[in-house]
């Protein structure tokens, strides 16, 4: 999957319902790692890791292209670019 910032959006999704949009994978992943680091500092590793019901730490990146969710395509085509921290 080619990353075209004009067509692809990366949504950092928190299981509490908060969504933050980014134009690049790198920016979304930086925000993801910063959120996880902040939660670990505030709550400790075990509590932060167990806070998510769907994903460890409760955060994931969804990949959207032209109003379609293409997250599964991204996972297949870009396996070296994770969308959550496990």
Beta strands, then each sheet from edge to edge (+ up, - down):
strand 1: 8-14
strand 2: 19-22
strand 3: 59-65
strand 4: 68-69
sheet 1: 2+ 1- 3+ 4-
end
